[in-house]
Amino acid sequence: MENGDPISAKFEVRFIEKTIVKAPDSAPNTHTIPLSNLDLLSGRFPVTYIYFYQKPVHVVHSIADTLKSSLTQCLAHFYPFSGRVIQNPKSHEPEIICENTGVLILEAEATIPLREFNFHDLNQSIPGKLVSMDYSFPVQVQITNYACGGVSLTFTFDHALGDASSFAKFLVTWSEISMKKPVSCIADHSRHLRPRFPPSYDPSLDDEFVTCTIEEIRNMPTISTLVKHLYYVDASSIERLQKLASINGVKRTKIEAFSAYIWKIMAKVIRNEYKSCKVGWLVDGRTRISKSKDPMLDYIGNVLSIAFGESNLTDLRQGSVADVADIVHKAIDSVANEEHFRNLIDWIELHRPGLMLSKNVLGLGGPALVVSSGRRFPVSELDFGFGSPFLGTVFSTIERLGVGYINQRESAKGDGSWILSTILWPEMVEALKSDPDSIFQPMNLNHLQL
């Protein structure tokens, strides 16, 4: 089968076992962890990471047994991940009940070898096969064995537990325990991000964020059918974009240069009934809030905000990559500071109870696209004792989004190339396909060196 064609009709996944893995008896007694203000901004979206491994060699114990045994030990360090996230009937806000309910482990068998897996069209290859949702467990894992002996691991988290940095710490700790290495993370579960007294904020935040319910989030308006694809971007393309964005002695980051390129592509396909469009970037506040030598590196929870830049379509279409990269830089810089995060924490405090979300993400701000950089997220490092993955990426089970979404990861090859997991409207997909620069390459077996 040629990868990129519709996935083989014979691709089926049979679920063979379901297990609940709990923290050891030495874990803390039952208690409740209230969510921090920034946790309430997470939207409770499920977050899914998928890793693919070639057929292991020299494996003594079964992969499932190894993972379950090491997970038990990992949960001693991340005991909230073995709890439940439920709504407090008095505060009407979710909280984490640490009662060692456990992590759900599903074991499955796929009818195809990995070389027949459609790594480009995620709509066809993943839902219902590699990701199955059970909302009673905030952490779920699926171990899927393929006909070739290869394996995929799917990790799904409730966003209330944390952000990408938190989940990275959890997965790396689990890997370290599996490999009998010292644990490098001393997990901080304090959720200590509290408002100032008295709380106050910049009024501009009223234009950026809004209170909402979980029902409003799950039924948010979406501007189009969303298509989920996986792309490969080679290192030379990224370097070329960075050179285009860096002029007059000013060097732009790779993600700023890439964002400028994608924003210009987006401007081409936006209908003229709109005068402008927006791009947003997730910003981690850990190094902004804390000035200490080790700034919240092991803090487990959500410490994210989102920066949106807006520009009119004419300027985007006519401007150079460097011109648009300047707009990108200024937008990110406006959020990447302590004052913004302190204001945001206070804004949430004054709008509780409930969940909060960016108006743009909720689909209330016109055409918008969010770029998420996973530059530091572990890929090749996730060896659980049966080799490093040849691919690690993100997948979203969300059916409705008010924005397009691009998630960037370093490729497992370690050569500077990127893997992009995208959720885009069809017009945007076609524009990327027809772009003469061919920056976005549909993922195929050659990119994965299978």
N, C-alpha and C positions, 0 to 999 in steps of 0.2 A: 504493500500500500504506500502511495506517495503522501507524505505528510503535507497537510494543507488542504487535501481533498476532504469531503465529508467523512466523518469518522466511521469506521467499519461498523456495519449493522450487527456484527457478531460481538461487539464490545459490551459485555455485561459484567456486573459485579455481584458476587454472591456473598452475603454476610454470613459468617460461620460461627462467630462467638461474640458475646458481649460481656465485659467485665467492668467492675467498679473497683478502682484502686484508691486506697485511702492512705493518709499520712500515718506514720507509726504511732503507737500508743503514747509515746513520749511527747507528742505534739501538745501545744497549749490546750487548756480546757475550753469548753464552749464559751464564746463571747461574741460581741457585735462590734464591727468596725463601721462607724459612720463614714459616708463618702465625703471627700473634701469638696470645696467649691468647684475646682477644675474637673473633678470626676463627674460633676453634674452637667458639664459641657460636652461629655463624650457622645451623647446621643444613644447610648446603649447599643450601638451597632455591633453585630458579631464580626470579629476579625479573624480571618483564616489565612494560615500560612501552609504551603504545600512544598515538600521536598521529595525529590526523586533520586533513587540510588540504583546503581547497577548491581548485578548479581554478586552477593557477598562471597568472599573466599575465606577459607580457614575459620569459619564460624563454628564454635563448639556448641553453644547453647542456641535455642531458638531465638529469633529476633524479638518476638512478642514477649517471651519470658524475661529477656534481658531488659527490655524497655519497662515492663511492669515493675520489676525488682528495683531498678534505679529510680523510677518515678516515685515509689514509696519513700525513698530516702530524700528525693528532691522536695517532696511536699512537706518534709520537716522544716525546710528553709522557707517554703512558700505556702504556709498553712492556709492563708485566705483562699488560695486557688482550689482548695479541697472543700470549700464551703458552698454557700448558696447566696445568690443575690435576690433579695425579695423587697417588696414595697412595705415600708413602715406604715401601719394604718393610722398613726397619729400625725407623723410629719409629712406623709404622702410622698416621701422620697425613698429611693432604693438604698439599701444598706447591705453590708456583707455579714452574713451569719456564719461564723467560724465554728461549725459543729461536725466537721470531718465527714460530710456527705460523700465526698470522693470525686474522682475524675472518671468520666465514662470512656472506656476503651472499646472500640469496635475493631474486629478483625475480619478481613474480607479477602476474597480471591477474584482476580480479574481474568477474563477469558482470552485476553490478547497479550502479546509481548510488548514491551515498552516501545519498540521500533514502530509499532502500529498505532501508538497513542497520538492523538491530534494535539500537539503542543501549542498550536496557534489559536484555534477556535475553542475558547474555554466554555462558551455557552453549550457546546455539544459534549465536551469530554468530562466535565466535572460535576455539575449539579445532579444530585441523586445517586452519583456513583462514588465520588471521592469525598463529598461533603453531605452529611445528613444531620439535620438540626434537631436537637433535643434541648429545649430551652430550660429544662429543670437542672441542667448541669452547666455551670459557667465555663468549664473547661472540658473539651471533648477531643479525643484523639482517634484517628482511624489509621490502621496499619493494613495496607493493601499489597498483596503478593501477586505478581504478574507471571504469565506463562513462561517467561524467559528466566525466571528466578529473581528478577529485579523487584524493588520495593518502593512504595511511596508512603510518606507519613504526612497526615493532615492534622494540623493543630488549630482548633477553633476556640476563641476566647470571647467572653462577654467584655465589652469595652469598659464597663464599670470597674473591672479589676485593674486596668492600667492602660498604658499606651505602648507603642512599639518598643521603646526603650525597656519598659518593664517586661514585656514578653520575651525580648531578646535575652535579658538576664535569666529568666526562667529556663529558656531552652538551652542556653549555654551551661547553666548549672546542672541541668539534667544530663547533658552530654558529658560534662566533666565527671559526674558520678559514674556514668556508664563506663567511662574510660579509666576509672579509678585514679583520677587526677585530683589535686586539691581544689576545693571550691573557692572560686575567686570573688564571689559576690557575698557580702554580708547584707542580706536584704533588709531594707528599712520599710516597715509596714506602718509607720506612724501616721501617715496622711496628715502631716502637720501644717499644710498650707492653709492658714487661717487669715481672715480679713483683718485690716487695721482697725483701730478704735479711735474715733468713730470712722466707719467706712465712708469713702468718698471716691468719686471716679470722674473721668473726663466725659462730658456729655456726648461726645462723638460715638461712644460705645452703644448708645441707644439706637443709633442708626445701623449698627453692625450685628447686634445680637438680639435674640428674642426668647421669651419663655415659651415652652411648648409641652405637650404631652407625648407619651410614647405612641399613642394612636396617631397623632399628627405627624410624627416622624415616619411611621410605617406607611402612611398614606399621603406623603408629600407630593406636590405636583411635580411632574417631570416634563421637560420640553419635547421629548422624543423617545422612541424606542432606544434602549441602550444596548450596545454590542460589547461583549467582553472578549478581548483578544490579548495575546502575548506576542511581544515584539523583541527583536534583537537590534542593538545599536552598537556598531563596532567602535573601537577606541579612536580610530582616525577621524570618524565623523564628529565625535564629541570634541576632539582637539580642534578640528576645523571651525566648529561653531564658536568655541571659546576664542579663537583668534579673530573671528569676525566681530565678536562682541567687545573685544578689548582693544581700544584705540586711544590715541593721545596719552599714552603712558598709564592708562587706567586698566587694570586687569580684573575682569569679571570672573566669577566662579563658573564652574562647568554647569551647575544647575541653573544659574542665572542666564547663561548663554542658551542653554537648551530651552528654558522657559520662554525666552524672547522668540526663538524659532517657532515654538509650538503656538505661541500667541498670534504670530503673524499668519500661520496656517489657519488658525481658528477664525481670524478676522475675515478671511476669504469666503467662508461658508456661512457666516451669520447673515440672516436676511436683513435687507435694508430698512425694514420697519423698525429695527433697533439702531440707535445712533452710536452705541458703544458696547463693549463687552468686557468681561473681567476674568482675571486669572488669580488664583489664591495659592498660598503655600502654607503648609503646616510648619509651625515653629516650636521647637522644644525649649521650654523655659528654664531647664535645670541650671545651665551655666549663666543664665541671666539673673535669676532670683538669688542664688547663693554666690557669695564672693570668696568662699573658703577655698583651700587648696584642692579639696576633692568635692566639687560642687554637686551635691545631691546625686552622685553617680549611681548609688545603689538604692535610691528612692523608688519605691514601687507604688505606682498610681499614675494618674494622668497629670501631665505638666505641659499641656499643649494649648497653643492659641492658633489663630489662623489670620494671615495677612492677605488682604485682597488689594490688587491694583486694578484701576479702571482707566481705559483710554478709548477715544473715539475711533471708529472704524477707519476713517480716512488716514489718520496719523499712523495707525498700525499697518495699514496696507502700503503706505508710501514710505514710511520710515525704514531705516536700516536696522539690521539685527542689533547693532551697537546702540541705536536710539531707543529701541524697545528694551534692551537690557538695562539701560539707565532707569527706566520706569520700574522695572522689576526690582532692581537694587533698592531704590527708594522705598518701595512698598514693604519689602521684607525688613528693611532697617527700621521702619516706623514701629514695628512690633517686637523686634529682637532686642528688648531692653527691660530692665527691672520695673520701671515705672508702668509700662504697659501691663505687665503681668499683675502687679499690685492693684492697678485700677480694675483689671478684669475680675480678680478675686473679689474685690469690693462690690463691683457691679452685680455679680452673681448673688452675693450676700443680701443685697437690697432688693433682689427680685425673687428670692426663695419664698415658698417652697416650689419644687418642681424641677424639670429638666430645662436646660438652656441649649440653644444652638445658634450658629451663624445664620442670619437671614438668607444669605446667598446659598449656603448648603441646603437650606430648607426650600429652596426654589423660589424665593421671594424677591430676588434681586436682578432678574433678567439673565441673559446667557452668561454662563460662568464655567470655568474649568479649574480643578484643583490639582496641583502638582505636589506629590509627596516624595521627598528624598529619603531613601533607605540606605544611604551610603555606608552607614556604620552597622547595619543589621547583619548578623552572622549568616553566611551561606556555607562556604566550604568548611567552616569551623564546626559545623554540626555533625560530628562523627560520634555515633552512639556505640561504636565497637564493631561496625561492619562496613567501614569506609566512609569517605566524604561524599556528599551529594553532588550530582552533576548539574542539578538545577534546584534553585530555591526561589519561590515567588509568593505573591499575595493573591488571594481570590476573595471576592465579595459575594455573599449570598443575597445581598440586598437587591430587591427587584425594582425599587423606585428610588431615584436620587434626583435632587434638584439641580445637580451640577454634573459635568463630566469629570472624569478622574483618571490620573496617570500616576502609577506608583513605580518608582525607580529602584532597582537593586543592582549591585555589582554582580557580574556574572561569576559563576563558580570557577571559571578558567583563570581568574586573577590577572587578566591581561589588560584591564582598563575598560573592557566592553561592559555594556549595560543590558539588563533585562527589564522590559517595561510591561507591567500589567495594566491594561487600559479598560476603562468603561466609557465609551464614547458614542455619540449619535452617528447614524449611518453616513451623513454628509461629511462628517469629519474623517471617518474611516476612508471614504473615497478620496478625499483631498490628500490624505497621507499616502495613499496608494499611487496617486497620479503625480505626486511631487517628484520633479526630475532629480532632486538630490538624493532620493531614496534613503533617507535617514532611518526611517522605520522599516525594518526587514521582518516580514512575517516569520515567526519562530519555526525552524525546521530542524531535522536531525543533524544536518551539517553544523549548525551553530552549537549543538550540544555535544558534538564529537562522539555520537553513539555509533 
